[in-house]
Amino acid sequence: NQPRTVFAKGIVQARAESLQRNGQQTPIILVPLDNGRFRLFDGEIRWRSAKKIQWATLRSVFLPLEKVGEREQVFKQQVITSKHAETLHDLDLAHAIVRIVSQEYADIDQEHIPTILSSALRRLERTKEKPEFKR
């Protein structure tokens, strides 16, 4: 249940090479679940890269379940964390925005959000008010 679903092979490969060359610089963040398992909160690329080079373990930090919040709040925090790292793929970011908008504005049907956004962008273009989007 995380926002990142697109993993470019080049990014995973580069991180795997970095792990081999430099070691793990940042721990992954895990959330302990009631069933004794863990949910990955942050570090999907590190985790995939470690698997690629057959590492059996990664340094981890545990975020206590009582500090995590509701599922949609966790998702929103994951989007922000990934965006701050500037590694969230544009398709994942777009999907995450739609999901967050549909949760925060429950009266808007998720299927209509792309149409609403497209209409807003066309209006901005017509009025020459189109903001410059930065990455």
C-alpha positions, 0 to 999 in steps of 0.5 A: 500500500505504498505510492511507489509502483514504478521502479526503473531498472536503471535506478535499482541497478545504480542503487545496488551498485552504490550499496556494494560500493558504499554500503547502506547509508540510510536505514529503511523504515518499517512499521511493525504490524499486529501479526508480527510482520512489518510494513515497509514505510520508506526504503523500497528501492534500497530493499529491491537493490539489496535483494538484487545483490543478494543481501540478507539484511538491511539496517532498519528503523522501526516506527511504532504503530501507535505513532503511524496513524491511519492507513491513508495518513501513512500513504500521504506521509509516504508520498511526502517522504518520496517526493522529498527524496525526489525519486517518486516517478511521475506516474506514481506521483499522479496516482498518489495525488488522485488518491489523496484528493479523493480521500480529502474531498470525498464528495469528488468521484476519483474517476472525475479528478483527471478531467477536473485537472485537465480542465483547470490546466486548459483554463490556465493555458487560455488565460496565460496563467499557467504556473511553471511546474518544477521537479 
